[in-house]
Amino acid sequence: MFIAQHLSASELEAIAICFDTIRQVHRRLASNDEVLANKFNNGLKQMMEHLQKEMEEETSETRKIRTAVLAKRGLVQILVEHTSTYLQ
């Protein structure tokens, strides 16, 4: 599967670890950890569904790589947004 080639388990694990750290900080600041987890999970699910569809439709290997890199950027952006929200 193309996605597995470009969104490695170690990268997804690193993102999950960052997210867990954000949740730990959030737990100290507020009591709605479940809301934060749901927002992240929903965002991740939507992004992966969109990515899967794009990868299936794309024929150019270069464009597939570009799509995968943009997806990684999107995952990091979710982390940045949640971090900045809770560090204000």
Distance bins in CASP14 RR format, pairs under 12 A and 6 or more apart:
PFRMAT RR
TARGET T0000
AUTHOR 0000-0000-0000
RMODE 2
METHOD distances of the structure
MODEL  1
1 7 0 0 0 0 1 0 0 0 0 0 0
1 8 0 0 0 0 0 1 0 0 0 0 0
1 51 0 0 0 0 0 1 0 0 0 0 0
1 52 0 0 0 0 1 0 0 0 0 0 0
1 55 0 0 0 0 1 0 0 0 0 0 0
1 56 0 0 0 0 0 1 0 0 0 0 0
1 64 0 0 0 0 0 1 0 0 0 0 0
1 68 0 0 0 0 0 1 0 0 0 0 0
2 51 0 0 0 0 1 0 0 0 0 0 0
2 52 0 0 0 0 1 0 0 0 0 0 0
2 54 0 0 0 0 0 1 0 0 0 0 0
2 55 1 0 1 0 0 0 0 0 0 0 0
2 56 0 0 0 0 1 0 0 0 0 0 0
2 57 0 0 0 0 0 1 0 0 0 0 0
2 58 0 0 0 0 1 0 0 0 0 0 0
2 59 0 0 0 0 0 1 0 0 0 0 0
2 60 0 0 0 0 0 1 0 0 0 0 0
2 61 0 0 0 0 1 0 0 0 0 0 0
2 63 0 0 0 0 0 1 0 0 0 0 0
2 64 1 0 1 0 0 0 0 0 0 0 0
2 65 0 0 0 0 1 0 0 0 0 0 0
2 67 0 0 0 0 1 0 0 0 0 0 0
2 68 1 0 0 1 0 0 0 0 0 0 0
2 71 0 0 0 0 0 1 0 0 0 0 0
3 9 0 0 0 0 0 1 0 0 0 0 0
3 11 0 0 0 0 0 1 0 0 0 0 0
3 12 0 0 0 0 0 1 0 0 0 0 0
3 47 0 0 0 0 0 1 0 0 0 0 0
3 48 1 0 0 1 0 0 0 0 0 0 0
3 49 0 0 0 0 0 1 0 0 0 0 0
3 50 0 0 0 0 0 1 0 0 0 0 0
3 51 1 0 0 1 0 0 0 0 0 0 0
3 52 1 0 0 1 0 0 0 0 0 0 0
3 53 0 0 0 0 0 1 0 0 0 0 0
3 54 0 0 0 0 1 0 0 0 0 0 0
3 55 1 0 1 0 0 0 0 0 0 0 0
3 56 0 0 0 0 1 0 0 0 0 0 0
3 58 0 0 0 0 0 1 0 0 0 0 0
3 64 0 0 0 0 1 0 0 0 0 0 0
3 65 0 0 0 0 0 1 0 0 0 0 0
3 67 0 0 0 0 1 0 0 0 0 0 0
3 68 1 0 0 1 0 0 0 0 0 0 0
3 71 0 0 0 0 1 0 0 0 0 0 0
3 72 0 0 0 0 0 1 0 0 0 0 0
4 10 0 0 0 0 0 1 0 0 0 0 0
4 11 0 0 0 0 0 1 0 0 0 0 0
4 12 0 0 0 0 1 0 0 0 0 0 0
4 48 0 0 0 0 0 1 0 0 0 0 0
4 51 0 0 0 0 0 1 0 0 0 0 0
4 52 0 0 0 0 0 1 0 0 0 0 0
4 55 0 0 0 0 0 1 0 0 0 0 0
4 68 0 0 0 0 0 1 0 0 0 0 0
5 11 0 0 0 0 0 1 0 0 0 0 0
5 55 0 0 0 0 0 1 0 0 0 0 0
5 61 0 0 0 0 0 1 0 0 0 0 0
5 64 0 0 0 0 1 0 0 0 0 0 0
5 65 0 0 0 0 1 0 0 0 0 0 0
5 68 1 0 0 1 0 0 0 0 0 0 0
6 12 0 0 0 0 0 1 0 0 0 0 0
6 51 0 0 0 0 1 0 0 0 0 0 0
6 54 0 0 0 0 0 1 0 0 0 0 0
6 55 0 0 0 0 1 0 0 0 0 0 0
6 58 0 0 0 0 0 1 0 0 0 0 0
6 61 0 0 0 0 0 1 0 0 0 0 0
6 62 0 0 0 0 0 1 0 0 0 0 0
6 63 0 0 0 0 0 1 0 0 0 0 0
6 64 1 0 0 1 0 0 0 0 0 0 0
6 65 1 0 0 1 0 0 0 0 0 0 0
6 66 0 0 0 0 1 0 0 0 0 0 0
6 67 0 0 0 0 1 0 0 0 0 0 0
6 68 1 1 0 0 0 0 0 0 0 0 0
6 69 1 0 0 1 0 0 0 0 0 0 0
6 70 0 0 0 0 0 1 0 0 0 0 0
6 71 0 0 0 0 1 0 0 0 0 0 0
6 72 1 0 0 1 0 0 0 0 0 0 0
7 13 0 0 0 0 0 1 0 0 0 0 0
7 14 0 0 0 0 0 1 0 0 0 0 0
7 15 0 0 0 0 1 0 0 0 0 0 0
7 44 0 0 0 0 0 1 0 0 0 0 0
7 47 0 0 0 0 0 1 0 0 0 0 0
7 48 0 0 0 0 1 0 0 0 0 0 0
7 51 1 0 0 1 0 0 0 0 0 0 0
7 52 0 0 0 0 0 1 0 0 0 0 0
7 55 0 0 0 0 1 0 0 0 0 0 0
7 64 0 0 0 0 0 1 0 0 0 0 0
7 65 0 0 0 0 0 1 0 0 0 0 0
7 67 0 0 0 0 0 1 0 0 0 0 0
7 68 1 0 0 1 0 0 0 0 0 0 0
7 69 0 0 0 0 1 0 0 0 0 0 0
7 70 0 0 0 0 0 1 0 0 0 0 0
7 71 1 0 0 1 0 0 0 0 0 0 0
7 72 1 0 0 1 0 0 0 0 0 0 0
7 73 0 0 0 0 0 1 0 0 0 0 0
7 74 0 0 0 0 0 1 0 0 0 0 0
7 75 0 0 0 0 1 0 0 0 0 0 0
8 14 0 0 0 0 1 0 0 0 0 0 0
8 15 0 0 0 0 0 1 0 0 0 0 0
8 68 0 0 0 0 0 1 0 0 0 0 0
8 72 0 0 0 0 1 0 0 0 0 0 0
9 15 0 0 0 0 0 1 0 0 0 0 0
9 16 0 0 0 0 0 1 0 0 0 0 0
10 16 0 0 0 0 0 1 0 0 0 0 0
10 17 0 0 0 0 0 1 0 0 0 0 0
11 17 0 0 0 0 0 1 0 0 0 0 0
11 18 0 0 0 0 0 1 0 0 0 0 0
11 68 0 0 0 0 0 1 0 0 0 0 0
11 69 0 0 0 0 0 1 0 0 0 0 0
11 71 0 0 0 0 0 1 0 0 0 0 0
11 72 1 0 0 1 0 0 0 0 0 0 0
11 73 0 0 0 0 0 1 0 0 0 0 0
11 75 0 0 0 0 1 0 0 0 0 0 0
11 76 0 0 0 0 1 0 0 0 0 0 0
12 18 0 0 0 0 0 1 0 0 0 0 0
12 19 0 0 0 0 0 1 0 0 0 0 0
12 44 0 0 0 0 1 0 0 0 0 0 0
12 47 0 0 0 0 0 1 0 0 0 0 0
12 48 0 0 0 0 1 0 0 0 0 0 0
12 71 0 0 0 0 0 1 0 0 0 0 0
12 72 0 0 0 0 1 0 0 0 0 0 0
12 75 0 0 0 0 1 0 0 0 0 0 0
12 76 0 0 0 0 0 1 0 0 0 0 0
13 19 0 0 0 0 0 1 0 0 0 0 0
13 20 0 0 0 0 0 1 0 0 0 0 0
13 75 0 0 0 0 0 1 0 0 0 0 0
14 20 0 0 0 0 0 1 0 0 0 0 0
14 21 0 0 0 0 0 1 0 0 0 0 0
14 72 0 0 0 0 0 1 0 0 0 0 0
14 75 0 0 0 0 1 0 0 0 0 0 0
14 76 0 0 0 0 1 0 0 0 0 0 0
14 79 0 0 0 0 1 0 0 0 0 0 0
15 21 0 0 0 0 0 1 0 0 0 0 0
15 22 0 0 0 0 0 1 0 0 0 0 0
15 40 0 0 0 0 1 0 0 0 0 0 0
15 44 0 0 0 0 1 0 0 0 0 0 0
15 47 0 0 0 0 0 1 0 0 0 0 0
15 48 0 0 0 0 0 1 0 0 0 0 0
15 71 0 0 0 0 0 1 0 0 0 0 0
15 72 0 0 0 0 1 0 0 0 0 0 0
15 73 0 0 0 0 0 1 0 0 0 0 0
15 74 0 0 0 0 1 0 0 0 0 0 0
15 75 1 0 1 0 0 0 0 0 0 0 0
15 76 1 0 0 1 0 0 0 0 0 0 0
15 77 0 0 0 0 0 1 0 0 0 0 0
15 78 0 0 0 0 1 0 0 0 0 0 0
15 79 1 0 0 1 0 0 0 0 0 0 0
15 80 0 0 0 0 0 1 0 0 0 0 0
15 82 0 0 0 0 0 1 0 0 0 0 0
16 22 0 0 0 0 0 1 0 0 0 0 0
16 23 0 0 0 0 0 1 0 0 0 0 0
16 37 0 0 0 0 0 1 0 0 0 0 0
16 40 0 0 0 0 1 0 0 0 0 0 0
16 41 0 0 0 0 0 1 0 0 0 0 0
16 44 0 0 0 0 1 0 0 0 0 0 0
16 75 0 0 0 0 1 0 0 0 0 0 0
16 78 0 0 0 0 0 1 0 0 0 0 0
16 79 0 0 0 0 0 1 0 0 0 0 0
17 23 0 0 0 0 0 1 0 0 0 0 0
17 24 0 0 0 0 0 1 0 0 0 0 0
17 79 0 0 0 0 0 1 0 0 0 0 0
18 24 0 0 0 0 0 1 0 0 0 0 0
18 25 0 0 0 0 0 1 0 0 0 0 0
18 40 0 0 0 0 0 1 0 0 0 0 0
18 75 0 0 0 0 1 0 0 0 0 0 0
18 76 0 0 0 0 1 0 0 0 0 0 0
18 77 0 0 0 0 0 1 0 0 0 0 0
18 78 0 0 0 0 1 0 0 0 0 0 0
18 79 1 0 1 0 0 0 0 0 0 0 0
18 80 0 0 0 0 1 0 0 0 0 0 0
18 82 0 0 0 0 1 0 0 0 0 0 0
18 83 0 0 0 0 1 0 0 0 0 0 0
19 25 0 0 0 0 0 1 0 0 0 0 0
19 26 0 0 0 0 0 1 0 0 0 0 0
19 33 0 0 0 0 0 1 0 0 0 0 0
19 36 0 0 0 0 1 0 0 0 0 0 0
19 37 0 0 0 0 1 0 0 0 0 0 0
19 39 0 0 0 0 0 1 0 0 0 0 0
19 40 1 0 1 0 0 0 0 0 0 0 0
19 41 0 0 0 0 1 0 0 0 0 0 0
19 43 0 0 0 0 0 1 0 0 0 0 0
19 44 0 0 0 0 1 0 0 0 0 0 0
19 75 0 0 0 0 1 0 0 0 0 0 0
19 76 0 0 0 0 0 1 0 0 0 0 0
19 78 0 0 0 0 1 0 0 0 0 0 0
19 79 1 0 0 1 0 0 0 0 0 0 0
19 80 0 0 0 0 0 1 0 0 0 0 0
19 81 0 0 0 0 0 1 0 0 0 0 0
19 82 1 0 0 1 0 0 0 0 0 0 0
19 83 0 0 0 0 1 0 0 0 0 0 0
19 86 0 0 0 0 0 1 0 0 0 0 0
20 26 0 0 0 0 0 1 0 0 0 0 0
20 27 0 0 0 0 0 1 0 0 0 0 0
20 33 0 0 0 0 0 1 0 0 0 0 0
20 36 0 0 0 0 0 1 0 0 0 0 0
20 37 0 0 0 0 1 0 0 0 0 0 0
20 40 0 0 0 0 0 1 0 0 0 0 0
20 79 0 0 0 0 0 1 0 0 0 0 0
20 82 0 0 0 0 0 1 0 0 0 0 0
21 27 0 0 0 0 0 1 0 0 0 0 0
21 28 0 0 0 0 0 1 0 0 0 0 0
21 79 0 0 0 0 1 0 0 0 0 0 0
21 82 0 0 0 0 0 1 0 0 0 0 0
21 83 0 0 0 0 1 0 0 0 0 0 0
21 86 0 0 0 0 0 1 0 0 0 0 0
21 87 0 0 0 0 0 1 0 0 0 0 0
22 28 0 0 0 0 0 1 0 0 0 0 0
22 29 0 0 0 0 0 1 0 0 0 0 0
22 30 0 0 0 0 0 1 0 0 0 0 0
22 33 0 0 0 0 0 1 0 0 0 0 0
22 36 1 0 0 1 0 0 0 0 0 0 0
22 37 0 0 0 0 1 0 0 0 0 0 0
22 39 0 0 0 0 0 1 0 0 0 0 0
22 40 0 0 0 0 1 0 0 0 0 0 0
22 78 0 0 0 0 1 0 0 0 0 0 0
22 79 1 0 0 1 0 0 0 0 0 0 0
22 80 0 0 0 0 1 0 0 0 0 0 0
22 81 0 0 0 0 1 0 0 0 0 0 0
22 82 1 0 1 0 0 0 0 0 0 0 0
22 83 1 0 1 0 0 0 0 0 0 0 0
22 84 0 0 0 0 0 1 0 0 0 0 0
22 85 0 0 0 0 1 0 0 0 0 0 0
22 86 1 0 0 1 0 0 0 0 0 0 0
22 87 0 0 0 0 1 0 0 0 0 0 0
23 29 0 0 0 0 0 1 0 0 0 0 0
23 30 0 0 0 0 0 1 0 0 0 0 0
23 32 0 0 0 0 0 1 0 0 0 0 0
23 33 1 0 1 0 0 0 0 0 0 0 0
23 34 0 0 0 0 1 0 0 0 0 0 0
23 35 0 0 0 0 0 1 0 0 0 0 0
23 36 1 0 0 1 0 0 0 0 0 0 0
23 37 1 0 0 1 0 0 0 0 0 0 0
23 38 0 0 0 0 0 1 0 0 0 0 0
23 39 0 0 0 0 0 1 0 0 0 0 0
23 40 0 0 0 0 1 0 0 0 0 0 0
23 41 0 0 0 0 0 1 0 0 0 0 0
23 79 0 0 0 0 0 1 0 0 0 0 0
23 82 0 0 0 0 1 0 0 0 0 0 0
23 83 0 0 0 0 0 1 0 0 0 0 0
23 86 0 0 0 0 1 0 0 0 0 0 0
24 30 0 0 0 0 0 1 0 0 0 0 0
24 33 0 0 0 0 1 0 0 0 0 0 0
24 36 0 0 0 0 0 1 0 0 0 0 0
24 37 0 0 0 0 0 1 0 0 0 0 0
24 82 0 0 0 0 0 1 0 0 0 0 0
24 83 0 0 0 0 0 1 0 0 0 0 0
24 86 0 0 0 0 0 1 0 0 0 0 0
25 33 0 0 0 0 0 1 0 0 0 0 0
25 36 0 0 0 0 0 1 0 0 0 0 0
25 79 0 0 0 0 0 1 0 0 0 0 0
25 82 0 0 0 0 1 0 0 0 0 0 0
25 83 1 0 0 1 0 0 0 0 0 0 0
25 84 0 0 0 0 0 1 0 0 0 0 0
25 85 0 0 0 0 0 1 0 0 0 0 0
25 86 1 0 1 0 0 0 0 0 0 0 0
25 87 1 0 0 1 0 0 0 0 0 0 0
25 88 0 0 0 0 0 1 0 0 0 0 0
26 32 1 0 0 1 0 0 0 0 0 0 0
26 33 1 0 1 0 0 0 0 0 0 0 0
26 34 0 0 0 0 0 1 0 0 0 0 0
26 35 0 0 0 0 1 0 0 0 0 0 0
26 36 1 0 1 0 0 0 0 0 0 0 0
26 37 0 0 0 0 1 0 0 0 0 0 0
26 39 0 0 0 0 0 1 0 0 0 0 0
26 40 0 0 0 0 0 1 0 0 0 0 0
26 82 1 0 0 1 0 0 0 0 0 0 0
26 83 0 0 0 0 1 0 0 0 0 0 0
26 85 0 0 0 0 1 0 0 0 0 0 0
26 86 1 0 1 0 0 0 0 0 0 0 0
26 87 0 0 0 0 0 1 0 0 0 0 0
27 33 1 0 1 0 0 0 0 0 0 0 0
27 34 0 0 0 0 0 1 0 0 0 0 0
27 35 0 0 0 0 0 1 0 0 0 0 0
27 36 0 0 0 0 1 0 0 0 0 0 0
27 37 0 0 0 0 0 1 0 0 0 0 0
27 86 0 0 0 0 1 0 0 0 0 0 0
28 86 0 0 0 0 1 0 0 0 0 0 0
28 87 0 0 0 0 0 1 0 0 0 0 0
29 36 0 0 0 0 0 1 0 0 0 0 0
29 82 0 0 0 0 0 1 0 0 0 0 0
29 83 0 0 0 0 0 1 0 0 0 0 0
29 85 0 0 0 0 1 0 0 0 0 0 0
29 86 1 0 1 0 0 0 0 0 0 0 0
29 87 0 0 0 0 1 0 0 0 0 0 0
29 88 0 0 0 0 1 0 0 0 0 0 0
30 36 0 0 0 0 1 0 0 0 0 0 0
30 85 0 0 0 0 0 1 0 0 0 0 0
30 86 1 0 0 1 0 0 0 0 0 0 0
32 38 0 0 0 0 1 0 0 0 0 0 0
32 39 0 0 0 0 1 0 0 0 0 0 0
32 85 0 0 0 0 0 1 0 0 0 0 0
32 86 0 0 0 0 0 1 0 0 0 0 0
33 39 0 0 0 0 0 1 0 0 0 0 0
33 40 0 0 0 0 0 1 0 0 0 0 0
33 82 0 0 0 0 0 1 0 0 0 0 0
33 86 0 0 0 0 0 1 0 0 0 0 0
34 40 0 0 0 0 0 1 0 0 0 0 0
34 41 0 0 0 0 0 1 0 0 0 0 0
35 41 0 0 0 0 0 1 0 0 0 0 0
35 42 0 0 0 0 0 1 0 0 0 0 0
35 82 0 0 0 0 0 1 0 0 0 0 0
35 85 0 0 0 0 0 1 0 0 0 0 0
35 86 0 0 0 0 0 1 0 0 0 0 0
36 42 0 0 0 0 0 1 0 0 0 0 0
36 43 0 0 0 0 0 1 0 0 0 0 0
36 78 0 0 0 0 0 1 0 0 0 0 0
36 79 0 0 0 0 0 1 0 0 0 0 0
36 81 0 0 0 0 0 1 0 0 0 0 0
36 82 1 0 0 1 0 0 0 0 0 0 0
36 83 0 0 0 0 0 1 0 0 0 0 0
36 85 0 0 0 0 1 0 0 0 0 0 0
36 86 0 0 0 0 1 0 0 0 0 0 0
37 43 0 0 0 0 0 1 0 0 0 0 0
37 44 0 0 0 0 0 1 0 0 0 0 0
37 82 0 0 0 0 0 1 0 0 0 0 0
38 44 0 0 0 0 0 1 0 0 0 0 0
38 45 0 0 0 0 0 1 0 0 0 0 0
39 45 0 0 0 0 0 1 0 0 0 0 0
39 46 0 0 0 0 0 1 0 0 0 0 0
39 78 0 0 0 0 1 0 0 0 0 0 0
39 79 0 0 0 0 0 1 0 0 0 0 0
39 81 0 0 0 0 1 0 0 0 0 0 0
39 82 1 0 0 1 0 0 0 0 0 0 0
39 85 0 0 0 0 1 0 0 0 0 0 0
39 86 0 0 0 0 0 1 0 0 0 0 0
40 46 0 0 0 0 0 1 0 0 0 0 0
40 47 0 0 0 0 0 1 0 0 0 0 0
40 75 0 0 0 0 1 0 0 0 0 0 0
40 77 0 0 0 0 0 1 0 0 0 0 0
40 78 1 0 0 1 0 0 0 0 0 0 0
40 79 0 0 0 0 1 0 0 0 0 0 0
40 81 0 0 0 0 1 0 0 0 0 0 0
40 82 1 0 0 1 0 0 0 0 0 0 0
40 83 0 0 0 0 0 1 0 0 0 0 0
40 85 0 0 0 0 0 1 0 0 0 0 0
41 47 0 0 0 0 0 1 0 0 0 0 0
41 48 0 0 0 0 0 1 0 0 0 0 0
41 78 0 0 0 0 0 1 0 0 0 0 0
41 82 0 0 0 0 0 1 0 0 0 0 0
42 48 0 0 0 0 0 1 0 0 0 0 0
42 49 0 0 0 0 0 1 0 0 0 0 0
42 78 0 0 0 0 0 1 0 0 0 0 0
43 49 0 0 0 0 1 0 0 0 0 0 0
43 50 0 0 0 0 1 0 0 0 0 0 0
43 51 0 0 0 0 0 1 0 0 0 0 0
43 71 0 0 0 0 0 1 0 0 0 0 0
43 74 0 0 0 0 1 0 0 0 0 0 0
43 75 0 0 0 0 1 0 0 0 0 0 0
43 77 0 0 0 0 0 1 0 0 0 0 0
43 78 1 0 0 1 0 0 0 0 0 0 0
43 79 0 0 0 0 0 1 0 0 0 0 0
43 81 0 0 0 0 0 1 0 0 0 0 0
43 82 0 0 0 0 0 1 0 0 0 0 0
44 50 0 0 0 0 0 1 0 0 0 0 0
44 51 0 0 0 0 0 1 0 0 0 0 0
44 71 0 0 0 0 0 1 0 0 0 0 0
44 74 0 0 0 0 1 0 0 0 0 0 0
44 75 1 0 0 1 0 0 0 0 0 0 0
44 76 0 0 0 0 0 1 0 0 0 0 0
44 77 0 0 0 0 0 1 0 0 0 0 0
44 78 1 0 0 1 0 0 0 0 0 0 0
44 79 0 0 0 0 0 1 0 0 0 0 0
44 82 0 0 0 0 0 1 0 0 0 0 0
45 51 0 0 0 0 0 1 0 0 0 0 0
45 52 0 0 0 0 0 1 0 0 0 0 0
45 75 0 0 0 0 0 1 0 0 0 0 0
45 78 0 0 0 0 0 1 0 0 0 0 0
46 52 0 0 0 0 0 1 0 0 0 0 0
46 53 0 0 0 0 0 1 0 0 0 0 0
46 71 0 0 0 0 0 1 0 0 0 0 0
46 74 0 0 0 0 0 1 0 0 0 0 0
46 75 0 0 0 0 0 1 0 0 0 0 0
46 78 0 0 0 0 0 1 0 0 0 0 0
47 53 0 0 0 0 0 1 0 0 0 0 0
47 54 0 0 0 0 0 1 0 0 0 0 0
47 67 0 0 0 0 0 1 0 0 0 0 0
47 68 0 0 0 0 0 1 0 0 0 0 0
47 70 0 0 0 0 1 0 0 0 0 0 0
47 71 1 0 0 1 0 0 0 0 0 0 0
47 72 0 0 0 0 0 1 0 0 0 0 0
47 73 0 0 0 0 0 1 0 0 0 0 0
47 74 1 0 0 1 0 0 0 0 0 0 0
47 75 1 0 0 1 0 0 0 0 0 0 0
47 76 0 0 0 0 0 1 0 0 0 0 0
47 77 0 0 0 0 1 0 0 0 0 0 0
47 78 1 0 0 1 0 0 0 0 0 0 0
48 54 0 0 0 0 0 1 0 0 0 0 0
48 55 0 0 0 0 0 1 0 0 0 0 0
48 68 0 0 0 0 0 1 0 0 0 0 0
48 71 1 0 0 1 0 0 0 0 0 0 0
48 72 0 0 0 0 0 1 0 0 0 0 0
48 74 0 0 0 0 0 1 0 0 0 0 0
48 75 0 0 0 0 1 0 0 0 0 0 0
48 78 0 0 0 0 0 1 0 0 0 0 0
49 55 0 0 0 0 0 1 0 0 0 0 0
49 56 0 0 0 0 0 1 0 0 0 0 0
49 71 0 0 0 0 0 1 0 0 0 0 0
50 56 0 0 0 0 0 1 0 0 0 0 0
50 57 0 0 0 0 0 1 0 0 0 0 0
50 67 0 0 0 0 1 0 0 0 0 0 0
50 70 0 0 0 0 0 1 0 0 0 0 0
50 71 0 0 0 0 1 0 0 0 0 0 0
50 74 0 0 0 0 0 1 0 0 0 0 0
51 57 0 0 0 0 0 1 0 0 0 0 0
51 58 0 0 0 0 0 1 0 0 0 0 0
51 64 0 0 0 0 0 1 0 0 0 0 0
51 66 0 0 0 0 0 1 0 0 0 0 0
51 67 1 0 0 1 0 0 0 0 0 0 0
51 68 1 0 0 1 0 0 0 0 0 0 0
51 69 0 0 0 0 0 1 0 0 0 0 0
51 70 0 0 0 0 1 0 0 0 0 0 0
51 71 1 0 1 0 0 0 0 0 0 0 0
51 72 0 0 0 0 1 0 0 0 0 0 0
51 73 0 0 0 0 0 1 0 0 0 0 0
51 74 0 0 0 0 1 0 0 0 0 0 0
51 75 0 0 0 0 1 0 0 0 0 0 0
52 58 0 0 0 0 0 1 0 0 0 0 0
52 64 0 0 0 0 0 1 0 0 0 0 0
52 67 0 0 0 0 0 1 0 0 0 0 0
52 68 0 0 0 0 0 1 0 0 0 0 0
52 71 0 0 0 0 1 0 0 0 0 0 0
53 67 0 0 0 0 0 1 0 0 0 0 0
53 71 0 0 0 0 0 1 0 0 0 0 0
54 60 0 0 0 0 0 1 0 0 0 0 0
54 63 0 0 0 0 1 0 0 0 0 0 0
54 64 0 0 0 0 1 0 0 0 0 0 0
54 65 0 0 0 0 0 1 0 0 0 0 0
54 66 0 0 0 0 0 1 0 0 0 0 0
54 67 1 0 1 0 0 0 0 0 0 0 0
54 68 0 0 0 0 1 0 0 0 0 0 0
54 70 0 0 0 0 1 0 0 0 0 0 0
54 71 0 0 0 0 1 0 0 0 0 0 0
55 61 0 0 0 0 0 1 0 0 0 0 0
55 63 0 0 0 0 1 0 0 0 0 0 0
55 64 1 0 1 0 0 0 0 0 0 0 0
55 65 0 0 0 0 0 1 0 0 0 0 0
55 66 0 0 0 0 0 1 0 0 0 0 0
55 67 1 0 0 1 0 0 0 0 0 0 0
55 68 1 0 0 1 0 0 0 0 0 0 0
55 70 0 0 0 0 0 1 0 0 0 0 0
55 71 0 0 0 0 1 0 0 0 0 0 0
56 64 0 0 0 0 1 0 0 0 0 0 0
56 67 0 0 0 0 0 1 0 0 0 0 0
57 63 0 0 0 0 1 0 0 0 0 0 0
57 64 0 0 0 0 0 1 0 0 0 0 0
57 67 0 0 0 0 1 0 0 0 0 0 0
58 64 1 0 1 0 0 0 0 0 0 0 0
58 65 0 0 0 0 1 0 0 0 0 0 0
58 66 0 0 0 0 1 0 0 0 0 0 0
58 67 1 0 0 1 0 0 0 0 0 0 0
58 68 0 0 0 0 0 1 0 0 0 0 0
58 70 0 0 0 0 0 1 0 0 0 0 0
59 67 0 0 0 0 0 1 0 0 0 0 0
60 66 0 0 0 0 1 0 0 0 0 0 0
60 67 0 0 0 0 1 0 0 0 0 0 0
61 67 0 0 0 0 0 1 0 0 0 0 0
61 68 0 0 0 0 0 1 0 0 0 0 0
62 68 0 0 0 0 0 1 0 0 0 0 0
62 69 0 0 0 0 0 1 0 0 0 0 0
63 69 0 0 0 0 0 1 0 0 0 0 0
63 70 0 0 0 0 0 1 0 0 0 0 0
64 70 0 0 0 0 0 1 0 0 0 0 0
64 71 0 0 0 0 0 1 0 0 0 0 0
65 71 0 0 0 0 0 1 0 0 0 0 0
65 72 0 0 0 0 0 1 0 0 0 0 0
66 72 0 0 0 0 0 1 0 0 0 0 0
66 73 0 0 0 0 0 1 0 0 0 0 0
67 73 0 0 0 0 0 1 0 0 0 0 0
67 74 0 0 0 0 0 1 0 0 0 0 0
68 74 0 0 0 0 0 1 0 0 0 0 0
68 75 0 0 0 0 0 1 0 0 0 0 0
69 75 0 0 0 0 0 1 0 0 0 0 0
69 76 0 0 0 0 0 1 0 0 0 0 0
70 76 0 0 0 0 0 1 0 0 0 0 0
70 77 0 0 0 0 0 1 0 0 0 0 0
71 77 0 0 0 0 0 1 0 0 0 0 0
71 78 0 0 0 0 0 1 0 0 0 0 0
72 78 0 0 0 0 0 1 0 0 0 0 0
72 79 0 0 0 0 0 1 0 0 0 0 0
73 79 0 0 0 0 0 1 0 0 0 0 0
73 80 0 0 0 0 0 1 0 0 0 0 0
74 80 0 0 0 0 1 0 0 0 0 0 0
74 81 0 0 0 0 1 0 0 0 0 0 0
75 81 0 0 0 0 0 1 0 0 0 0 0
75 82 0 0 0 0 0 1 0 0 0 0 0
76 82 0 0 0 0 0 1 0 0 0 0 0
76 83 0 0 0 0 0 1 0 0 0 0 0
77 83 0 0 0 0 0 1 0 0 0 0 0
77 84 0 0 0 0 0 1 0 0 0 0 0
78 84 0 0 0 0 0 1 0 0 0 0 0
78 85 0 0 0 0 0 1 0 0 0 0 0
79 85 0 0 0 0 0 1 0 0 0 0 0
79 86 0 0 0 0 0 1 0 0 0 0 0
79 87 0 0 0 0 0 1 0 0 0 0 0
80 86 0 0 0 0 0 1 0 0 0 0 0
80 87 0 0 0 0 0 1 0 0 0 0 0
81 87 0 0 0 0 0 1 0 0 0 0 0
81 88 0 0 0 0 0 1 0 0 0 0 0
82 88 0 0 0 0 0 1 0 0 0 0 0
END
